[in-house]
């Protein structure tokens, strides 16, 4: 488990569309379920007490959801605001696959287990 909430995920819609409105009902349901299950996996491998799901498609014309763990140790002025407002994203650290290996493997293991259990 990570000692801090310094890992986020981005879930891309399948099929790639500009908005939820471009999906069929079944695709919307699947996209929502995928988002919740990815959030459950991130929650399980971090010290987060909740997950913020921020679904966007404005800067990039492809529907995607940022899955952001929120931790009680975050300062109130950051924790209680949308991540895009509370943090300086342009100056944040870039993804380091070596440093985040345990996080990535933990999320993948949980998603794989959920897929097998749901099959």
Secondary structure, DSSP 8 states (H G I E B T S, - for coil): --SS---EEEEE-SS--SSGGGS-HHHHHHHHHHHHHHHHHHHHHS--SEEEEEEE-SSSSS-EEEEEEE-TTS-HHHHTS-HHHHS-GGGS----TTTTHHHHHHHHHHHHHHHHHH-
